[in-house]
Amino acid sequence: MRGVLLAGGSGSRLRPATWAASKQLLPVYDKPMIYYPLTTLMLAGIREILVITAPEAADAVRGLLGDGAAWGLRIEHAIQEVPLGVADALRIAEPFLAGGPVALGLGDNLLHGQGLIEALREGAALRRGAHVFSVPVADPSAYGVLAWDGDRLVDVVEKPDVPPSREAVPGLYFFDGQAAARASSLTPSVRGELEITDLQRLYLREGLLRVRRFGRGLAWFDMGTPERLWEAAGWVRSMQVRQGLLVGSPEEAAWRQGWIAASALLDAAHRHAGTAYGEALADLAGSA
């Protein structure tokens, strides 16, 4: 399975900060925002990733991530000229995917918690159909929301005024090799976008949409507003300072996956010398 990371859009809800920098490059505690969804794809075992950005952010994102070799990855870059929706990322990625399955992640989503790696591996093993997660939230109206009839999933609704449940779908989706072609067949919504929920509905109608339901054990942050960005930063700080656990570190993920050696981890620690992040990487290298 290959990964697609959508880091486009204008970041209008985070202005004026995003007049100066791409949303996905804003700091979330001690790391740029894009590190968190990138690391999630890595924890799913995915090493080939296409990063899609807005034209004005392309050089900065490429400068940050490069070709991914330092993390044992192969990263390619593409541009979304106009923000035409999440499903549009699959249309852009079609040549990169070459008919294979895909994990599509949003560049402003942070996922972390008990059982996540197992769920990621389950999604990455997908070869037919689609696979999404669900997380209960207080206000699901800002997301794609699952509608149930008992234990049977009957619909996925985008940003409903009256949500059919409290179960929202985080910004990480697994699809089979038909996803890019199906996305290209979608009709734009009233918002003028190719909606990811419409793509999920296509799979649902064929009985091919699976849901992994999470409860209290999963932390999910959509970092698209100042309030949510601040909440995510505070949560990351708490995890790292109080518990001594790194969150969203590509170096740690690559090392734990066996994609880089401890010596590369130590080199990364030296590049971040004088910071708590560098010290944490050095401690990891010392424990190897």
N, C-alpha and C positions, 0 to 999 in steps of 0.2 A: 504494500500500500504506500502511496505517495501522499504528501501533505500539501495543502494550500493554505496560506495564511493571508487573510484579507486585511490589509492595513491601509485602506484607502479612506475616502470621505474627507470632509472639510473640518471636522471637529468643531462644528458651529456651537455646540452646547458648552464647550470649554473656552470660548473666547472671553477675554482677549489673549489668553495664554497661547492659543493655537494660531494667532496671527504671526507669532514668532517661531513656532516649531510645530512639526507634525504631532498630532495627538499621541501616536504610538511611540514617540520619542520622549514624551514628558516623563519625569521621574515618578515612580511609585515606590516610595521610601528611598532605597539605595540603588535601584536599577531602572532602566528605561522600560516603559510599559510593555513593549513588544517582547521583552525577554520572557514574560510569564506565559503567554500562549505558545510561544516557540518551545519553551521547556515542556509544556504539556504534550505537544506533538512528539517531542523526543522521548518522553516517558511512555508513549504508546509504541515505541520501537521504530518510529519513522525517521529515516535518514535522508530522504530526498524531498525537498520542500521548495515550493514556489511561493515567493513573497510578492504580493500585489499591492502597489502603492499608488497614491495620487501623483500626478506629474511633478508637482512642486516639492514633494518629499522624497522622490526617487533617489537622488544623489546622497542625501543624508542617511537614508535607511541602508543603502548599499554600502556606504562608508562604515556604518556601524556593524553590519552583519557580514559583509564580504561574501565569499563563496562558501562559508561554513566549515572550511577545512580544519580550522582550529578546534572545532567541536566534533570532528569526525563526520560532518554532514556534507551534503551537496546542496547548496542553496542557489536557486536561480531567481531572477527578478523580472517582474512584468509591471506594466502600468495600466491602471484603470483610468482612462481619460475623463470619463464622466461617471459619477456615482449612480449606477443604475440598479443597485440592489445587491444583496448577498449572493443570490443565485447567479448573478452575472459573473461572479468570480470563476464559476465552473466553466462558463463559456470561454472566458479568457484563458483558462488553464487547459483547455481541451488538447492542444498539441503536447503540452508537458505531460499530461496524464496518459496519453497514448492508449486509451481504452481500458485503463486499469482502475482499480478502486481508489477512493480518495477519502482522506480526513480533512474536512474544511473547518478551519478555526478562525474566529474573529480576533483581530489584533487588540481589542480592548477588553477581553475577558480573562479573568483569573479563576482557575479551578484548583482546589487543593483539598485533600482530606482522606479519611480512612476509606479504603476500598476503591479509590480512584484508579490506581495503577491497574488493578485487576479489570476494572470496567473499561479502561483504555485499551488494554490488550484484547479484550473481548470484541470491542468495536473494530480494532485494527485487523482482526481475523476475518472480518466480513468479506464475503465474496459475492453474495447475492442479496439484493434488497437495500434497506437503509436502517440506520441505527442511531437513535438520539438518547439523550439523558433528560430527566425531568427533576426539577427541584421546587419544593413548595416555597412561595414568596408571599409577602404581605400584600404587595400590589402587582399582580401579574399583568395588568393592562398595558404595560410598556413592552411586552414580549410576545413571542409565539406561545400560545396556551393550549394545553391538551384538553379535549372534551371526551368524557367517558360515559358509557352506558353500563353501569356496574363495573365489571373488570374488563370490558371491551372498549378499546379505543375507537372512537367514531369520527373524530375530526381534530385538526390543528388549526387554530384561529390566530391570525396576526393582529396584535394590539387591539383586542376587543374592548369596547366600551363597557360591556357586561361580561366579564370573564366566566367561562363555563366551569372553571375549576381554579385552584390556586397553584396548579402545576405548570410552571414555566419551563421552556426549553432553553438551556444555556447555549452559548455561541460556539458549539463544537458538534459537528455532524459527520457521520460516516455513511458513505454511499458506495454502491457497486460501480462497475465500469460503464453503466448506462447513464450515469448522472449528468455528464457534460452534454450529451445529446438531448436528454430530457430537459435540461435547463434551457437549451437553445430553442426548444419548442414552446416555452412558456409565453404567455401574453402579459405585458406589463399591467400592473395593478392600477387602481385609481391614483396611487401615489407616483405612478410613472416608473415603478421599479419591478424587477424580476424577484418575486418574493420567495424566500427559502421555504416558507410554509406551503406555498403552492406546489413546490417540488415534493415536499414531504407528503402532501395529499395524493399525488400521483402514485407514490409507493403504497400509501395506506389503502387506496382503492383496490389495489391488487393484492392486498394482504401481506405486503412485504416491508412494513414499517415496524421495527421493534423498538421498545422503550425500556431503558434501565432507570428505574425510579429510585431516587435518593431521598433520604430523610434528613435527619439532623447532622449526619456525619460529613457532609460536603459543604465546604465554603465556596461560594460563587460570588464574584464581584464583576458587574458590568461597569467599567470605569469611564463612562461616557459623559459624566457631569462632575462639576467640582465637588459636590457632596460625596458621590460614590468614589471618586479618586482619593479623597481625603480618608474615607472609611477604609479603602483597600490599603492605603499606605500605613494607616495605624495598625491594621491587622497584621501586615507583613512585619512591621517593627516589633509587635508583640511576640510573634512567633520566633523571630530571630534573636531578639534581645533576651526575652524571658526564658525561651526554651532552647536557644542555641542551635536552631535548625534553619538552614538556608531555605528560602522559597524562591522559585523562579530563577535558578542559577543554571545556565546552559553548561557551564564547566562541570558542575557537580553531576548533572544529568548524564553528560557524555562519559564521565569517568565511571559512574555507577553502571552504565550500560556496557562498559568495556570498550568504548570507542576511542578513548584516549588513555594514555598511560599516566601514572602518578607524576612522572616527570613533567608532562604537559600541564598538569594541574598546578604544579609548583611554578612553572613558567608564568602561568596566568596569575598566580599569587604575587609574583614579582612585578608584573605589569600593574597590579593594583596596590602596590606597596604604599603604606601609610594610611590605609583605609580599613575599616572593620571587615569589608568584603574580602580584601586581600588576606587579612588574618584568618578568616574562616576557610578560605581556599587552602592556605598553608597548613592549617590544622588537619584538613581532610587529607592532604598529600602526606602529612606526617603519620596519619593513621593507616596508610596503605601498607 
